[in-house]
Amino acid sequence: MDNTEFLQTNRDVAAALSDHRPVVALESTVIAHGLPRPQNIETAERLEQIVRAEGATPATIAVLDGMLCVGLDRPQLDQIATRQDIKKLSVRDLAIGVAHKWNGATTVASTMWIAHRAGIKVFATGGVGGVHRGSLPDVSADLPQLAQIPMIVVCSGAKIVLDLPATREWLETNSITVVGYQCDEMPAFYSQTSGLPIDVRCDTPEEVAHLFATQRHLDVRSALLVTVPVPSDAEVEQSFLNKVLEDSLAQAERDQISGRNVTPFLLAQMSQRSDGATLRANIALLENNARVAAQIAATLSSVSEARP
């Protein structure tokens, strides 16, 4: 797919894509809005190091001065991590951001949108968005993009602050295949288990690559959602987690937090109320997902059937 005049791919990523070497897309919202300082920039650097150590090229994605940037250098990462005016940009915001030359961090949805147009097939994130709790039919913009962009998305399920059963139902209804990577049920972000089903279990990068190649042969247009449990030594005990989540939800209601501000507020509250346990789990699963994604990308790059 040709780059547009607004797509700026850095030299390392462009060379890797041109040579059919493995590339892993990484989002920037987690840097700007998902993690506190200094853990945000430390984690951003660590994720890129992990991807490189597995033989792939990292491509952290953001919008800078109105350009859709695929692959960031250290000064650009610092800018995303430290500036106060970094906007949170989903797909609906991209045209506005380009037109007004904004600086912004990309969500799961907009990272997928940009990465796909750059020719990247594998994306690693922490947790995807989903169906929000409450009576309104509030669905994250991540889900429609998962339904229409054919790429591998490696995550630890949907964020725990969401309605997980409703999210799983939405994925099924919209024909998004859910893979359990070395697990038999969909993980629940900070927890390894959710009681929710997967569609298929894969235990190796080769199995995931073969499944994705088969999807491409069949012209299935949705993403392959590869769900990876949080490492066991970082998992947060579920009954404790539920209590922390209930308290955080009550605080959000008292403070009248709504819309796109709910998820970052709840995640921050949960970190505070758990004495950092959920933050440690978040970082651990981000690192593990980056590692798994890089291994899959390295395998995928050698599967000729998966090439367009």
Backbone as CSV, one residue per row, in Angstrom:
resi,resn,N_x,N_y,N_z,CA_x,CA_y,CA_z,C_x,C_y,C_z
1,MET,0.854,-1.186,0.000,0.000,0.000,0.000,0.893,1.240,0.000
2,ASP,0.633,2.179,-0.886,1.462,3.368,-1.008,1.286,4.289,0.189
3,ASN,2.399,4.914,0.571,2.321,5.931,1.615,1.628,7.167,1.073
4,THR,0.932,7.860,1.946,0.368,9.142,1.553,1.367,10.226,1.873
5,GLU,1.073,11.437,1.457,1.981,12.545,1.737,2.046,12.859,3.226
6,PHE,1.104,12.353,4.007,1.086,12.623,5.444,1.708,11.495,6.266
7,LEU,2.154,10.431,5.602,2.731,9.278,6.296,4.248,9.384,6.261
8,GLN,4.865,9.431,7.441,6.312,9.601,7.548,6.903,8.378,8.243
9,THR,7.542,7.515,7.478,8.127,6.285,8.009,9.625,6.492,8.190
10,ASN,10.114,6.222,9.407,11.537,6.491,9.629,12.400,5.487,8.872
11,ARG,13.676,5.799,8.766,14.585,5.061,7.877,14.679,3.582,8.237
12,ASP,14.818,3.264,9.537,14.975,1.869,9.947,13.723,1.048,9.612
13,VAL,12.560,1.610,9.893,11.312,0.895,9.624,11.111,0.737,8.119
14,ALA,11.371,1.785,7.365,11.206,1.727,5.911,12.116,0.664,5.303
15,ALA,13.362,0.598,5.791,14.307,-0.389,5.264,13.853,-1.807,5.594
16,ALA,13.368,-2.005,6.828,12.906,-3.334,7.225,11.704,-3.767,6.387
17,LEU,10.768,-2.864,6.166,9.594,-3.201,5.363,9.981,-3.501,3.922
18,SER,10.886,-2.710,3.380,11.332,-2.905,2.000,12.010,-4.261,1.816
19,ASP,12.744,-4.692,2.859,13.479,-5.960,2.784,12.663,-7.145,3.294
20,HIS,11.382,-6.924,3.607,10.505,-7.963,4.141,11.035,-8.543,5.454
21,ARG,11.680,-7.677,6.256,12.120,-8.073,7.589,11.028,-7.749,8.602
22,PRO,11.024,-8.432,9.750,9.916,-8.275,10.713,9.866,-6.882,11.345
23,VAL,8.659,-6.366,11.455,8.402,-5.065,12.081,7.230,-5.234,13.044
24,VAL,7.309,-4.596,14.209,6.221,-4.619,15.183,5.788,-3.190,15.487
25,ALA,4.523,-2.899,15.263,3.974,-1.589,15.598,3.700,-1.514,17.100
26,LEU,3.944,-0.327,17.673,3.679,-0.066,19.087,2.896,1.228,19.192
27,GLU,1.932,1.287,20.102,1.112,2.492,20.249,1.822,3.525,21.129
28,SER,1.327,4.756,21.088,1.938,5.818,21.894,1.026,6.369,22.981
29,THR,-0.269,6.031,22.957,-1.156,6.509,24.023,-0.706,6.000,25.388
30,VAL,-0.197,4.771,25.423,0.278,4.239,26.702,1.433,5.071,27.244
31,ILE,2.221,5.682,26.345,3.339,6.522,26.779,2.834,7.862,27.288
32,ALA,1.937,8.468,26.527,1.480,9.821,26.862,0.431,9.839,27.957
33,HIS,-0.463,8.844,27.970,-1.621,8.905,28.858,-1.833,7.660,29.711
34,GLY,-1.126,6.573,29.409,-1.419,5.322,30.103,-0.553,5.031,31.304
35,LEU,0.678,5.541,31.308,1.615,5.256,32.382,2.132,6.553,32.989
36,PRO,2.434,6.563,34.286,2.987,7.766,34.913,4.458,7.945,34.554
37,ARG,4.953,9.139,34.794,6.387,9.383,34.632,7.126,8.906,35.878
38,PRO,8.359,8.418,35.776,9.134,8.220,34.549,8.928,6.851,33.907
39,GLN,7.986,6.072,34.466,7.791,4.719,33.924,7.385,4.741,32.463
40,ASN,6.751,5.834,32.006,6.276,5.848,30.623,7.422,5.808,29.621
41,ILE,8.407,6.672,29.787,9.515,6.691,28.822,10.416,5.470,29.018
42,GLU,10.577,5.033,30.268,11.376,3.827,30.522,10.740,2.613,29.846
43,THR,9.430,2.510,29.941,8.722,1.384,29.317,8.765,1.485,27.806
44,ALA,8.599,2.685,27.270,8.663,2.871,25.815,10.005,2.391,25.269
45,GLU,11.081,2.770,25.944,12.411,2.340,25.507,12.579,0.830,25.662
46,ARG,12.072,0.308,26.775,12.211,-1.120,27.035,11.450,-1.946,25.993
47,LEU,10.267,-1.521,25.609,9.500,-2.250,24.595,10.262,-2.304,23.278
48,GLU,10.853,-1.192,22.893,11.629,-1.183,21.649,12.852,-2.097,21.760
49,GLN,13.513,-2.099,22.930,14.668,-2.972,23.134,14.274,-4.443,23.026
50,ILE,13.130,-4.786,23.612,12.653,-6.177,23.567,12.379,-6.602,22.130
51,VAL,11.718,-5.745,21.360,11.421,-6.068,19.963,12.718,-6.283,19.179
52,ARG,13.692,-5.412,19.387,14.976,-5.555,18.682,15.702,-6.833,19.097
53,ALA,15.635,-7.157,20.389,16.321,-8.350,20.884,15.772,-9.628,20.256
54,GLU,14.521,-9.580,19.827,13.895,-10.742,19.182,14.057,-10.717,17.663
55,GLY,14.847,-9.766,17.166,15.153,-9.740,15.737,14.191,-8.966,14.871
56,ALA,13.351,-8.138,15.491,12.394,-7.339,14.730,12.690,-5.852,14.915
57,THR,12.097,-5.034,14.072,12.258,-3.585,14.143,11.023,-2.971,14.786
58,PRO,11.197,-2.194,15.868,10.037,-1.555,16.488,9.596,-0.328,15.700
59,ALA,8.298,-0.109,15.653,7.747,1.069,14.977,6.705,1.690,15.898
60,THR,7.178,2.506,16.845,6.241,3.239,17.691,5.590,4.323,16.840
61,ILE,4.280,4.456,16.970,3.513,5.316,16.072,2.899,6.477,16.846
62,ALA,2.956,7.671,16.259,2.371,8.873,16.861,2.123,9.887,15.754
63,VAL,1.477,10.984,16.123,1.271,12.106,15.202,2.092,13.287,15.729
64,LEU,3.005,13.782,14.901,3.863,14.899,15.306,3.832,15.973,14.222
65,ASP,3.471,17.171,14.631,3.346,18.295,13.688,2.464,17.931,12.504
66,GLY,1.418,17.165,12.778,0.467,16.809,11.742,0.901,15.683,10.823
67,MET,2.042,15.060,11.089,2.503,13.932,10.282,2.234,12.625,11.003
68,LEU,1.790,11.619,10.249,1.573,10.287,10.797,2.917,9.574,10.833
69,CYS,3.538,9.543,12.007,4.912,9.062,12.145,4.948,7.579,12.489
70,VAL,5.649,6.815,11.681,5.791,5.376,11.875,7.248,5.106,12.240
71,GLY,7.490,4.941,13.533,8.849,4.811,14.040,9.334,6.141,14.586
72,LEU,9.679,6.162,15.880,10.095,7.399,16.530,11.535,7.279,17.010
73,ASP,12.282,8.394,16.924,13.609,8.421,17.526,13.485,8.835,18.987
74,ARG,14.591,8.859,19.724,14.530,9.145,21.154,13.965,10.538,21.452
75,PRO,14.387,11.598,20.742,13.770,12.896,21.018,12.257,12.904,20.792
76,GLN,11.785,12.176,19.801,10.347,12.120,19.554,9.628,11.339,20.656
77,LEU,10.242,10.255,21.136,9.674,9.516,22.260,9.593,10.410,23.500
78,ASP,10.662,11.172,23.740,10.670,12.094,24.877,9.547,13.120,24.764
79,GLN,9.318,13.590,23.550,8.263,14.565,23.328,6.896,13.992,23.686
80,ILE,6.635,12.773,23.244,5.363,12.122,23.552,5.221,11.882,25.058
81,ALA,6.330,11.553,25.713,6.288,11.181,27.127,6.202,12.373,28.067
82,THR,6.678,13.552,27.640,6.831,14.655,28.594,5.971,15.880,28.313
83,ARG,5.583,16.109,27.071,4.813,17.318,26.779,3.401,17.230,27.334
84,GLN,2.898,18.355,27.795,1.571,18.405,28.402,0.451,18.523,27.361
85,ASP,0.805,18.890,26.130,-0.224,19.169,25.119,-0.408,18.024,24.122
86,ILE,0.063,16.827,24.475,-0.098,15.683,23.581,-1.548,15.206,23.637
87,LYS,-2.209,15.260,22.514,-3.617,14.865,22.452,-3.748,13.351,22.282
88,LYS,-4.891,12.824,22.682,-5.194,11.411,22.488,-6.009,11.283,21.212
89,LEU,-5.441,10.620,20.199,-6.033,10.609,18.868,-6.506,9.213,18.463
90,SER,-7.800,9.089,18.235,-8.339,7.883,17.633,-8.493,8.135,16.127
91,VAL,-9.076,7.195,15.419,-9.174,7.324,13.962,-9.972,8.560,13.572
92,ARG,-11.039,8.840,14.305,-11.877,9.992,13.970,-11.112,11.312,14.076
93,ASP,-10.024,11.319,14.861,-9.268,12.538,15.110,-8.101,12.743,14.139
94,LEU,-7.774,11.732,13.346,-6.553,11.808,12.544,-6.602,12.937,11.519
95,ALA,-7.716,13.075,10.806,-7.807,14.143,9.805,-7.706,15.520,10.460
96,ILE,-8.321,15.655,11.635,-8.236,16.931,12.355,-6.796,17.191,12.770
97,GLY,-6.147,16.156,13.293,-4.766,16.301,13.737,-3.822,16.666,12.604
98,VAL,-4.032,16.044,11.444,-3.198,16.377,10.284,-3.483,17.799,9.808
99,ALA,-4.762,18.134,9.684,-5.150,19.454,9.181,-4.650,20.584,10.079
100,HIS,-4.667,20.337,11.406,-4.276,21.379,12.359,-2.852,21.208,12.872
101,LYS,-2.122,20.241,12.282,-0.715,19.995,12.639,-0.554,19.753,14.145
102,TRP,-1.381,18.878,14.676,-1.331,18.542,16.093,-0.156,17.620,16.417
103,ASN,0.158,17.552,17.697,1.000,16.503,18.256,0.072,15.597,19.059
104,GLY,0.103,14.298,18.770,-0.830,13.423,19.448,-0.326,12.000,19.570
105,ALA,-0.844,11.330,20.598,-0.558,9.917,20.801,-1.677,9.091,20.181
106,THR,-1.328,7.997,19.564,-2.313,7.167,18.877,-2.827,6.049,19.775
107,THR,-4.128,5.822,19.710,-4.789,4.733,20.434,-4.568,3.418,19.697
108,VAL,-5.129,2.351,20.237,-5.083,1.070,19.534,-5.689,1.222,18.141
109,ALA,-6.852,1.863,18.046,-7.544,1.999,16.762,-6.709,2.761,15.745
110,SER,-6.209,3.933,16.136,-5.469,4.756,15.169,-4.081,4.190,14.880
111,THR,-3.488,3.497,15.857,-2.209,2.836,15.584,-2.389,1.753,14.540
112,MET,-3.458,0.963,14.673,-3.748,-0.060,13.667,-3.948,0.560,12.292
113,TRP,-4.732,1.627,12.259,-5.066,2.283,10.988,-3.802,2.762,10.273
114,ILE,-2.911,3.395,11.022,-1.671,3.913,10.443,-0.723,2.769,10.092
115,ALA,-0.565,1.823,11.002,0.367,0.716,10.769,-0.016,-0.081,9.528
116,HIS,-1.294,-0.331,9.358,-1.752,-1.089,8.191,-1.407,-0.356,6.905
117,ARG,-1.581,0.953,6.897,-1.266,1.727,5.704,0.227,1.816,5.435
118,ALA,1.021,1.607,6.470,2.476,1.575,6.283,2.960,0.197,5.839
119,GLY,2.085,-0.805,5.897,2.455,-2.152,5.478,2.905,-3.057,6.613
120,ILE,2.618,-2.680,7.857,2.995,-3.481,9.028,1.882,-4.489,9.332
121,LYS,2.275,-5.717,9.648,1.291,-6.784,9.850,1.093,-7.163,11.310
122,VAL,1.997,-6.750,12.206,1.929,-7.172,13.609,1.974,-5.946,14.513
123,PHE,1.097,-5.930,15.504,0.967,-4.808,16.430,0.885,-5.360,17.848
124,ALA,1.686,-4.821,18.761,1.660,-5.223,20.167,1.131,-4.088,21.026
125,THR,0.208,-4.425,21.917,-0.338,-3.442,22.843,-0.580,-4.121,24.182
126,GLY,-1.133,-3.365,25.140,-1.433,-3.940,26.443,-2.801,-4.585,26.431
127,GLY,-3.834,-3.745,26.464,-5.199,-4.235,26.373,-5.963,-3.440,25.342
128,VAL,-6.857,-4.085,24.622,-7.677,-3.377,23.638,-8.888,-2.771,24.335
129,GLY,-9.525,-1.811,23.677,-10.776,-1.268,24.178,-11.903,-2.262,23.961
130,GLY,-13.075,-1.895,24.445,-14.195,-2.820,24.305,-15.514,-2.140,24.593
131,VAL,-16.459,-2.918,25.047,-17.773,-2.396,25.412,-17.682,-1.865,26.839
132,HIS,-18.091,-0.613,27.024,-17.988,0.005,28.342,-19.128,-0.462,29.247
133,ARG,-18.880,-0.406,30.527,-19.916,-0.726,31.512,-21.003,0.340,31.481
134,GLY,-22.196,-0.033,31.921,-23.284,0.931,31.990,-24.379,0.623,31.000
135,SER,-25.439,1.425,31.056,-26.626,1.169,30.238,-26.479,1.657,28.799
136,LEU,-25.626,2.649,28.561,-25.459,3.163,27.195,-24.685,2.172,26.336
137,PRO,-24.995,2.071,25.046,-24.242,1.187,24.144,-22.925,1.849,23.720
138,ASP,-22.024,2.006,24.684,-20.762,2.720,24.460,-19.682,1.713,24.080
139,VAL,-19.256,1.766,22.825,-18.289,0.801,22.304,-17.021,1.541,21.887
140,SER,-15.874,1.048,22.324,-14.601,1.652,21.963,-14.392,1.631,20.448
141,ALA,-13.753,2.672,19.936,-13.420,2.725,18.509,-12.421,1.647,18.121
142,ASP,-11.755,1.030,19.107,-10.821,-0.061,18.797,-11.543,-1.216,18.117
143,LEU,-12.767,-1.525,18.572,-13.447,-2.727,18.093,-13.783,-2.682,16.603
144,PRO,-14.373,-1.589,16.083,-14.628,-1.560,14.639,-13.351,-1.677,13.798
145,GLN,-12.244,-1.141,14.293,-10.999,-1.276,13.541,-10.518,-2.727,13.551
146,LEU,-10.684,-3.406,14.677,-10.348,-4.830,14.712,-11.198,-5.619,13.717
147,ALA,-12.411,-5.159,13.473,-13.316,-5.861,12.568,-12.988,-5.631,11.097
148,GLN,-12.152,-4.639,10.793,-11.939,-4.315,9.376,-10.488,-4.166,8.946
149,ILE,-9.539,-4.355,9.860,-8.126,-4.255,9.476,-7.468,-5.615,9.642
150,PRO,-6.969,-6.210,8.561,-6.385,-7.553,8.630,-4.932,-7.527,9.097
151,MET,-4.732,-7.547,10.402,-3.392,-7.634,10.954,-3.440,-8.415,12.254
152,ILE,-2.278,-8.818,12.739,-2.180,-9.537,14.002,-2.061,-8.518,15.128
153,VAL,-2.947,-8.599,16.103,-2.917,-7.702,17.256,-2.666,-8.551,18.500
154,VAL,-1.527,-8.321,19.142,-1.138,-9.075,20.330,-1.460,-8.231,21.559
155,CYS,-2.259,-8.796,22.475,-2.691,-8.045,23.650,-2.937,-9.020,24.799
156,SER,-3.365,-8.481,25.940,-3.741,-9.330,27.082,-5.246,-9.248,27.324
157,GLY,-5.993,-9.239,26.231,-7.441,-9.124,26.305,-7.864,-7.675,26.365
158,ALA,-9.090,-7.453,26.786,-9.595,-6.088,26.929,-9.284,-5.573,28.335
159,LYS,-9.202,-4.266,28.449,-8.902,-3.659,29.748,-9.974,-4.052,30.770
160,ILE,-9.552,-4.339,31.984,-10.422,-4.894,33.013,-11.556,-3.945,33.401
161,VAL,-11.404,-2.665,33.135,-12.441,-1.699,33.518,-13.655,-1.769,32.594
162,LEU,-13.595,-2.584,31.554,-14.680,-2.701,30.586,-15.619,-3.847,30.940
163,ASP,-16.699,-3.960,30.189,-17.628,-5.080,30.321,-17.061,-6.224,29.483
164,LEU,-16.357,-7.136,30.123,-15.629,-8.167,29.382,-16.551,-9.161,28.678
165,PRO,-17.621,-9.661,29.299,-18.516,-10.567,28.561,-19.143,-9.896,27.331
166,ALA,-19.559,-8.635,27.462,-20.145,-7.927,26.316,-19.107,-7.702,25.234
167,THR,-17.871,-7.432,25.634,-16.789,-7.244,24.662,-16.520,-8.541,23.904
168,ARG,-16.496,-9.655,24.634,-16.263,-10.951,23.978,-17.390,-11.258,22.995
169,GLU,-18.612,-10.931,23.353,-19.742,-11.153,22.460,-19.624,-10.294,21.206
170,TRP,-19.178,-9.044,21.380,-19.009,-8.142,20.239,-17.968,-8.716,19.274
171,LEU,-16.870,-9.225,19.808,-15.824,-9.811,18.963,-16.377,-10.984,18.152
172,GLU,-17.173,-11.815,18.803,-17.768,-12.959,18.106,-18.732,-12.502,17.020
173,THR,-19.606,-11.563,17.359,-20.604,-11.085,16.411,-19.959,-10.488,15.173
174,ASN,-18.813,-9.860,15.354,-18.151,-9.168,14.246,-16.995,-9.960,13.636
175,SER,-17.022,-11.267,13.868,-16.142,-12.216,13.163,-14.655,-11.957,13.395
176,ILE,-14.302,-11.576,14.615,-12.895,-11.378,14.970,-12.418,-12.631,15.694
177,THR,-11.478,-13.343,15.092,-10.973,-14.580,15.673,-10.102,-14.266,16.885
178,VAL,-10.419,-14.900,18.014,-9.671,-14.697,19.260,-8.800,-15.923,19.518
179,VAL,-7.502,-15.695,19.521,-6.529,-16.750,19.787,-6.117,-16.684,21.252
180,GLY,-6.069,-17.829,21.909,-5.459,-17.914,23.229,-4.025,-18.367,23.045
181,TYR,-3.074,-17.494,23.376,-1.667,-17.849,23.176,-1.167,-18.573,24.430
182,GLN,-1.005,-19.878,24.277,-0.586,-20.743,25.383,-1.586,-20.692,26.543
183,CYS,-2.857,-20.502,26.218,-3.901,-20.474,27.248,-5.219,-20.943,26.635
184,ASP,-6.157,-21.345,27.494,-7.415,-21.925,27.040,-8.621,-21.036,27.256
185,GLU,-8.415,-19.836,27.783,-9.492,-18.862,27.884,-8.909,-17.466,27.719
186,MET,-9.777,-16.532,27.424,-9.339,-15.169,27.172,-8.830,-14.543,28.474
187,PRO,-7.617,-14.015,28.482,-7.128,-13.361,29.697,-7.896,-12.067,29.971
188,ALA,-7.780,-11.581,31.203,-8.507,-10.381,31.623,-7.529,-9.303,32.083
189,PHE,-6.588,-8.964,31.196,-5.642,-7.875,31.419,-4.754,-8.170,32.630
190,TYR,-5.087,-7.695,33.820,-4.255,-7.933,35.003,-4.350,-9.369,35.505
191,SER,-5.330,-10.117,35.035,-5.555,-11.500,35.474,-5.387,-12.450,34.293
192,GLN,-4.914,-13.657,34.579,-4.683,-14.614,33.511,-5.976,-15.235,32.988
193,THR,-7.020,-15.232,33.797,-8.252,-15.893,33.398,-9.455,-14.955,33.493
194,SER,-10.459,-15.238,32.665,-11.686,-14.440,32.675,-12.931,-15.314,32.663
195,GLY,-12.763,-16.609,32.357,-13.911,-17.484,32.178,-14.537,-17.354,30.802
196,LEU,-13.949,-16.508,29.939,-14.500,-16.273,28.603,-13.749,-17.122,27.574
197,PRO,-14.457,-17.620,26.560,-13.841,-18.568,25.634,-12.945,-17.903,24.590
198,ILE,-12.022,-18.689,24.079,-11.244,-18.316,22.896,-11.794,-19.126,21.726
199,ASP,-11.348,-18.777,20.514,-11.771,-19.539,19.336,-10.789,-20.656,19.007
200,VAL,-9.522,-20.436,19.332,-8.496,-21.429,19.036,-7.286,-21.154,19.922
201,ARG,-6.602,-22.210,20.290,-5.363,-22.074,21.055,-4.171,-22.227,20.113
202,CYS,-3.182,-21.357,20.270,-1.914,-21.469,19.555,-0.799,-21.447,20.592
203,ASP,0.158,-22.341,20.461,1.236,-22.436,21.439,2.580,-21.943,20.933
204,THR,2.664,-21.634,19.642,3.942,-21.197,19.076,3.714,-20.046,18.093
205,PRO,4.755,-19.259,17.845,4.644,-18.218,16.811,4.304,-18.800,15.444
206,GLU,4.815,-19.988,15.177,4.554,-20.618,13.884,3.067,-20.902,13.686
207,GLU,2.398,-21.339,14.740,0.962,-21.605,14.636,0.185,-20.326,14.346
208,VAL,0.570,-19.235,15.008,-0.102,-17.955,14.774,0.145,-17.488,13.345
209,ALA,1.396,-17.582,12.890,1.742,-17.141,11.536,0.981,-17.946,10.493
210,HIS,0.868,-19.251,10.708,0.133,-20.101,9.755,-1.344,-19.730,9.724
211,LEU,-1.910,-19.465,10.902,-3.321,-19.092,10.968,-3.567,-17.764,10.256
212,PHE,-2.680,-16.812,10.466,-2.834,-15.516,9.806,-2.671,-15.650,8.295
213,ALA,-1.687,-16.453,7.869,-1.504,-16.680,6.436,-2.752,-17.297,5.821
214,THR,-3.392,-18.202,6.548,-4.618,-18.827,6.056,-5.743,-17.806,5.956
215,GLN,-5.844,-16.932,6.963,-6.832,-15.853,6.884,-6.619,-14.993,5.642
216,ARG,-5.374,-14.686,5.349,-5.094,-13.832,4.195,-5.448,-14.551,2.898
217,HIS,-5.177,-15.848,2.818,-5.561,-16.613,1.625,-7.072,-16.606,1.427
218,LEU,-7.805,-16.652,2.529,-9.263,-16.663,2.462,-9.847,-15.258,2.324
219,ASP,-8.984,-14.261,2.360,-9.384,-12.852,2.274,-10.308,-12.452,3.433
220,VAL,-10.039,-12.997,4.609,-10.737,-12.551,5.812,-10.209,-11.169,6.162
221,ARG,-11.093,-10.199,6.314,-10.662,-8.807,6.431,-10.526,-8.315,7.872
222,SER,-10.829,-9.145,8.849,-10.716,-8.718,10.241,-9.345,-9.073,10.804
223,ALA,-9.050,-8.504,11.976,-7.779,-8.773,12.636,-7.777,-10.164,13.264
224,LEU,-6.593,-10.675,13.499,-6.403,-11.878,14.301,-5.967,-11.394,15.681
225,LEU,-6.838,-11.567,16.678,-6.582,-11.046,18.017,-5.913,-12.137,18.851
226,VAL,-4.629,-11.950,19.112,-3.838,-12.927,19.859,-3.762,-12.469,21.312
227,THR,-4.409,-13.211,22.202,-4.481,-12.798,23.601,-3.483,-13.597,24.432
228,VAL,-2.650,-12.861,25.173,-1.534,-13.441,25.928,-1.726,-13.126,27.411
229,PRO,-1.739,-14.116,28.285,-1.925,-13.830,29.713,-0.764,-13.016,30.295
230,VAL,-1.080,-12.186,31.279,-0.052,-11.481,32.019,0.871,-12.519,32.660
231,PRO,2.184,-12.260,32.734,3.078,-13.212,33.414,2.594,-13.515,34.831
232,SER,2.709,-14.766,35.241,2.128,-15.213,36.511,2.695,-14.464,37.707
233,ASP,3.967,-14.072,37.658,4.548,-13.400,38.810,4.086,-11.950,38.946
234,ALA,3.374,-11.429,37.935,2.862,-10.059,37.992,1.344,-10.008,38.082
235,GLU,0.702,-11.164,38.040,-0.765,-11.209,38.065,-1.309,-10.642,39.368
236,VAL,-2.419,-9.908,39.273,-3.086,-9.364,40.453,-4.232,-10.297,40.832
237,GLU,-4.293,-10.678,42.095,-5.307,-11.619,42.577,-6.701,-11.068,42.292
238,GLN,-7.569,-11.917,41.746,-8.813,-11.438,41.148,-9.801,-10.851,42.159
239,SER,-9.942,-11.449,43.330,-10.895,-10.912,44.299,-10.453,-9.540,44.793
240,PHE,-9.143,-9.377,44.997,-8.616,-8.072,45.381,-8.819,-7.064,44.256
241,LEU,-8.581,-7.517,43.025,-8.733,-6.650,41.871,-10.174,-6.171,41.725
242,ASN,-11.120,-7.062,41.946,-12.531,-6.689,41.834,-12.910,-5.618,42.848
243,LYS,-12.381,-5.742,44.073,-12.668,-4.748,45.114,-12.073,-3.386,44.728
244,VAL,-10.836,-3.387,44.233,-10.179,-2.145,43.809,-10.958,-1.513,42.657
245,LEU,-11.425,-2.338,41.724,-12.180,-1.826,40.582,-13.511,-1.220,41.034
246,GLU,-14.208,-1.884,41.936,-15.477,-1.348,42.437,-15.265,0.018,43.101
247,ASP,-14.241,0.136,43.920,-13.951,1.414,44.580,-13.614,2.494,43.560
248,SER,-12.859,2.131,42.520,-12.465,3.098,41.490,-13.665,3.544,40.664
249,LEU,-14.566,2.606,40.353,-15.782,2.947,39.615,-16.662,3.896,40.419
250,ALA,-16.751,3.643,41.713,-17.541,4.524,42.576,-16.943,5.925,42.618
251,GLN,-15.609,6.000,42.644,-14.947,7.302,42.641,-15.192,8.042,41.328
252,ALA,-15.161,7.324,40.220,-15.419,7.941,38.917,-16.823,8.521,38.853
253,GLU,-17.784,7.786,39.428,-19.165,8.275,39.440,-19.299,9.522,40.314
254,ARG,-18.641,9.508,41.474,-18.705,10.674,42.360,-18.080,11.895,41.703
255,ASP,-16.992,11.672,40.954,-16.288,12.783,40.307,-16.867,13.137,38.940
256,GLN,-17.907,12.422,38.533,-18.589,12.650,37.255,-17.608,12.566,36.074
257,ILE,-16.746,11.563,36.127,-15.816,11.301,35.029,-16.563,10.522,33.957
258,SER,-16.457,10.953,32.708,-17.212,10.296,31.644,-16.412,10.281,30.342
259,GLY,-16.968,9.581,29.350,-16.387,9.562,28.009,-14.996,8.951,27.970
260,ARG,-14.153,9.529,27.123,-12.814,8.984,26.904,-11.909,9.148,28.124
261,ASN,-12.356,9.919,29.122,-11.552,10.117,30.328,-11.719,8.996,31.346
262,VAL,-12.735,8.146,31.159,-13.034,7.132,32.159,-11.907,6.111,32.291
263,THR,-11.479,5.523,31.173,-10.493,4.447,31.254,-9.181,4.900,31.883
264,PRO,-8.545,6.000,31.420,-7.296,6.412,32.088,-7.499,6.757,33.554
265,PHE,-8.656,7.335,33.900,-8.933,7.655,35.305,-8.987,6.374,36.137
266,LEU,-9.726,5.377,35.648,-9.869,4.136,36.389,-8.531,3.409,36.535
267,LEU,-7.739,3.386,35.480,-6.445,2.711,35.551,-5.527,3.395,36.563
268,ALA,-5.545,4.735,36.585,-4.732,5.480,37.555,-5.216,5.219,38.976
269,GLN,-6.534,5.223,39.175,-7.099,4.961,40.494,-6.746,3.555,40.979
270,MET,-6.813,2.589,40.067,-6.515,1.210,40.446,-5.054,1.042,40.827
271,SER,-4.174,1.731,40.127,-2.752,1.685,40.482,-2.529,2.247,41.876
272,GLN,-3.172,3.377,42.148,-3.029,4.024,43.454,-3.595,3.148,44.571
273,ARG,-4.781,2.614,44.358,-5.461,1.839,45.402,-4.837,0.457,45.606
274,SER,-4.064,-0.011,44.644,-3.418,-1.325,44.769,-1.943,-1.205,45.146
275,ASP,-1.529,0.005,45.541,-0.119,0.257,45.879,0.820,-0.114,44.733
276,GLY,0.373,0.162,43.516,1.221,-0.038,42.350,1.177,-1.429,41.748
277,ALA,0.387,-2.337,42.322,0.355,-3.711,41.802,-0.160,-3.749,40.374
278,THR,-1.209,-2.979,40.077,-1.742,-3.001,38.711,-0.778,-2.321,37.740
279,LEU,-0.044,-1.322,38.196,0.953,-0.685,37.330,2.052,-1.678,36.987
280,ARG,2.515,-2.430,37.975,3.554,-3.430,37.713,3.048,-4.500,36.745
281,ALA,1.796,-4.898,36.922,1.213,-5.885,36.007,1.106,-5.324,34.597
282,ASN,0.708,-4.069,34.490,0.569,-3.425,33.181,1.903,-3.421,32.440
283,ILE,2.952,-3.022,33.128,4.273,-2.970,32.489,4.740,-4.372,32.116
284,ALA,4.510,-5.336,33.006,4.936,-6.710,32.737,4.232,-7.280,31.510
285,LEU,2.934,-7.043,31.382,2.211,-7.591,30.238,2.574,-6.859,28.945
286,LEU,2.839,-5.561,29.029,3.298,-4.824,27.848,4.613,-5.412,27.327
287,GLU,5.536,-5.669,28.235,6.833,-6.220,27.838,6.680,-7.625,27.261
288,ASN,5.859,-8.439,27.918,5.659,-9.802,27.444,4.980,-9.818,26.080
289,ASN,3.992,-8.948,25.882,3.295,-8.894,24.601,4.214,-8.435,23.480
290,ALA,5.100,-7.481,23.785,6.056,-7.028,22.774,6.975,-8.176,22.359
291,ARG,7.374,-8.974,23.332,8.256,-10.114,23.043,7.538,-11.140,22.157
292,VAL,6.321,-11.489,22.531,5.550,-12.465,21.745,5.279,-11.934,20.342
293,ALA,4.926,-10.662,20.233,4.641,-10.066,18.924,5.876,-10.095,18.034
294,ALA,7.044,-9.791,18.604,8.277,-9.799,17.812,8.601,-11.211,17.329
295,GLN,8.362,-12.207,18.182,8.592,-13.591,17.775,7.646,-13.998,16.652
296,ILE,6.410,-13.566,16.749,5.440,-13.859,15.685,5.835,-13.149,14.398
297,ALA,6.225,-11.875,14.512,6.617,-11.107,13.321,7.827,-11.736,12.640
298,ALA,8.788,-12.206,13.448,9.978,-12.841,12.869,9.605,-14.106,12.116
299,THR,8.670,-14.854,12.664,8.206,-16.068,11.988,7.399,-15.715,10.743
300,LEU,6.540,-14.723,10.869,5.668,-14.339,9.766,6.463,-13.858,8.562
301,SER,7.556,-13.170,8.816,8.342,-12.627,7.709,8.963,-13.716,6.849
302,SER,9.066,-14.933,7.415,9.640,-16.048,6.661,8.573,-16.917,6.002
303,VAL,7.314,-16.574,6.232,6.204,-17.338,5.639,5.785,-16.636,4.351
304,SER,6.228,-17.121,3.240,5.993,-16.429,1.981,4.517,-16.316,1.648
305,GLU,3.716,-17.285,2.142,2.292,-17.261,1.841,1.589,-16.059,2.446
306,ALA,2.198,-15.470,3.500,1.548,-14.362,4.198,1.791,-13.025,3.529
307,ARG,2.703,-13.016,2.530,2.990,-11.756,1.860,1.895,-11.425,0.863
308,PRO,1.540,-10.111,0.770,0.483,-9.717,-0.168,0.912,-9.917,-1.609
